[in-house]
C-alpha cells in the first residue's frame, strides 16, 4: 500500500527528461549534511565481502551494538528492514483489534492497520494549536484503543512532545500499548528531552530509524525497543535475513564510532536551526504563507489564499525542485506543502522561488517556470 506516500523523484526525472541527481529532492526527510563520508568509505571498503555472503540471519550483532549505544537490554530490541516493516508487523503480532493514530501523520500507521484488518480511528491535532498533540484529547480517545501510534516529532507537522507529557499519558492508560515513532528525533534541538527509548513502562514501544539522521534510507534500517512481554509476540514474526549485509555493516560502524557520530549529529542540528530560522523569517516577511514551528529538518507551510498544493508542486517541479504536496495526509488538505532542508544554496533557491510563487496570482508563475 503505497498510495499515501509523497514525491517520486524517479518518475519526475522521467517526465522532465533529466537525471534524478539533477532534481533537488526537498520531499525526502533526510539529513541535509549526510551521509557521513567516513561511513561511506567504510562501506566501500567492505562491499565485496558484504554482497558475497548472507547477512547475519537475526541481525543479532547490530541489535547488540544498538543496545550498547543506547544503554538498553538487547532482549528488548528487534531490528527490521526499516521501521516500515516493524510498523506493519506490530498490529498483527500483538493481535490488535482497535488502534488510534494521532495525526495528521505518516500514512503507513493507517495502512498497517488496514492491511491487518484492525479498526483505526484518527485524532487530528488542531491547526490553531500548531498541530501540537493535546494529551487530554488523546487520553480520552485512546481509552478504548488497544494500540496508539504517535510520531514524535511528527511528520509532516514537526510538532514535538517532551518526555514527561508522553510518560504521563502512557501511565494513565496501562492497558493501551503506545508506539512512539522517534524516527525524526535526532533532528530535534535536545533529543534527550523527548526520547522514550530508555523508558521502563510496560506499555511503551519505541521505533528508531537510521535512515533519516544518517541519510541512508536505501539501506532500510529500523529498530523497535519494547519490554520483553511485548517483544515476545513479535519474535515469531521476525523474518530471516531481513536486514541486509550493507545495512548491518553501516549500523555496526555507526554504533562503534560515537566520537564521530555525536559531532556529526550536533552539526546537523546546528545547521537545521540556522536554516529553518532564515527560511521561516524570509517567508514570513515576504508573504502571507504560514510556517508551522518544527523540531525537525522539514517545515510544514500553509499556502496563501488562492494557491493550492498541486499547483505549487507542479511549478516547483518544473524548476527541478521536488516538494511534498500534503493533500493526501489525513487531516490536511491542498492548502499545505512540506519542504525538507537541503544545502544552503538549494534552500535559498527553493525559498526564493516559493516566495515568488506565493506573491504571484495563482497560475501566472506557471507560464514563466523553467
C-alpha positions, -999 to +999 in steps of 0.1 A: +000+000+000+020+030-013-007+055-022-002+077+008+035+085+002+050+116-014+071+126-044+087+101-067+120+116-079+125+088-105+091+095-120+097+132-121+131+128-137+115+107-164+089+134-170+115+162-171+139+140-192+167+145-168+187+125-143+173+122-107+206+138-095+196+170-114+165+173-092+167+189-057+146+165-037+130+185-009+103+159-004+126+134+014+131+140+051+168+131+054+199+147+068+210+177+046+246+170+057+247+133+053+256+106+047+288+107+067+319+105+045+336+081+069+307+058+068+306+057+030+344+050+029+339+021+054+311+006+033+331+010+001+360-009+016+339-039+026+313-040-002+328-071-019+325-093+012+292-078+022+274-087-011+291-121-015+276-137+016+244-139+035+239-113+063+236-125+099+203-142+100+188-125+130+208-093+129+220-101+164+253-083+161+237-049+153+210-055+179+238-058+205+256-028+191+225-006+191+217-017+226+252-008+239+250+026+222+217+034+240+224+016+272+194-008+269+188-045+272+193-063+239+165-087+248+142-057+243+154-048+208+145-061+174+160-049+140+139-046+109+140-037+072+134-001+081+108+010+106+081+004+080+085-034+083+080-030+121+050-007+118+032-033+097+043-062+120+032-047+153-006-047+149-005-083+135+018-097+161+000-081+191-034-091+178-047-056+179-084-050+174-086-012+175-060+014+170-057+052+173-035+072+150-026+107+162-025+129+131-021+144+106+008+120+102+026+093+083+002+072+063+017+038+070+003+037+105-032+037+090-022+014+062-006-011+086-039-012+104-059-017+072-036-045+060-040-063+093-078-057+094-075-035+125-102-008+131-084+025+131-095+059+143-077+092+138-074+120+163-064+151+142-044+178+161-057+213+157-041+238+133-047+266+158-025+247+183+003+244+157-007+208+155+008+201+189-009+169+203-035+175+231-026+149+257-061+151+273-078+146+240-055+116+232-061+101+266-099+103+261-098+087+226-071+061+235-091+048+264-110+024+240-080+015+218-055-014+221-028+005+203-018+041+197+006+054+171+023+087+180+051+101+158+074+123+179+084+147+165+057+143+140+058+141+102+046+163+085+040+189+111+073+189+130+054+191+164+073+177+194+061+165+228+086+162+256+090+130+276+072+140+308+039+145+289+043+113+270+051+094+301+021+108+319-002+098+290+012+062+289+010+058+326-027+069+326-037+041+302-017+010+313-040-013+292-031+005+259+001+000+240+018+031+228+041+030+197+063+061+198+080+067+165+112+086+171+125+085+135+130+122+134+140+128+170+178+131+162+170+164+144+153+180+175+174+206+194+177+184+225+166+148+217+173+137+253+144+158+265+119+137+245+132+102+239+114+073+254+140+047+244+151+043+280+116+040+294+108+011+316+070+015+311+054-019+303+031-005+275+056+016+255+073+006+222+098+029+206+107+030+169+141+042+159+153+048+123+188+051+110+175+063+076+168+099+083+195+111+106+223+094+087+208+098+053+209+061+043+173+054+035+182+030+007+198+006+033+165+002+051+174+001+088+150+003+117+147-009+153+119-014+178+126-013+216+099-028+238+096-045+272+100-083+270+063-091+273+056-070+242+087-082+224+078-119+229+048-119+205+069-101+178+097-126+177+078-154+159+071-129+131+107-119+125+119-127+090+153-143+085+179-120+068+155-091+068+184-066+074+209-068+045+247-071+049+255-035+039+229-022+064+243-043+091+278-031+083+265+005+085+249+001+119+279-017+133+302+012+122+278+039+134+273+024+168+310+017+173+321+053+165+302+076+189+331+100+188+323+107+152+285+103+153+278+127+181+296+157+165+280+149+132+245+150+147+254+181+166+265+199+135+233+187+118+211+202+145+230+235+143+227+237+105+190+229+107+182+255+133+201+282+114+185+274+080+150+270+094+152+303+111+164+321+080+137+304+057+108+310+081+117+346+087+121+353+049+087+337+041+070+355+070+084+389+059+077+385+022+044+365+020+011+356+037+021+319+039+024+304+074+053+282+085+045+260+115+070+255+143+091+224+136+116+204+157+128+186+126+146+191+093+113+199+075+088+227+076+050+225+071+037+255+052+001+267+048-002+284+014-016+319+009-052+321-002-056+315-039-029+288-042-032+251-038-006+224-032-008+206-066-002+239-084+028+249-063+041+213-066+039+214-104+056+248-106+084+238-083+088+205-102+091+224-135+121+241-119+135+207-109+127+210-072+106+183-056+085+192-026+057+174-007+021+181-016+004+174+017-031+169+002-031+131+009-023+134+046-054+127+067-063+159+084-046+182+060-057+195+025-044+211-007-036+242+014-004+226+027+030+218+015+061+205+032+097+213+024+127+194+037+161+212+041+189+206+017+222+225+013+221+263+020+223+270-018+194+247-026+174+261+003+179+297-009+170+288-045+138+270-034+128+297-009+132+324-035+111+305-059+084+298-033+083+334-023+078+344-059+050+319-063+034+330-031+033+366-042+021+359-078-016+354-087-024+317-089-013+301-121+006+331-135+040+318-125+034+286-143+038+304-176+073+315-167+086+284-149+115+265-165 
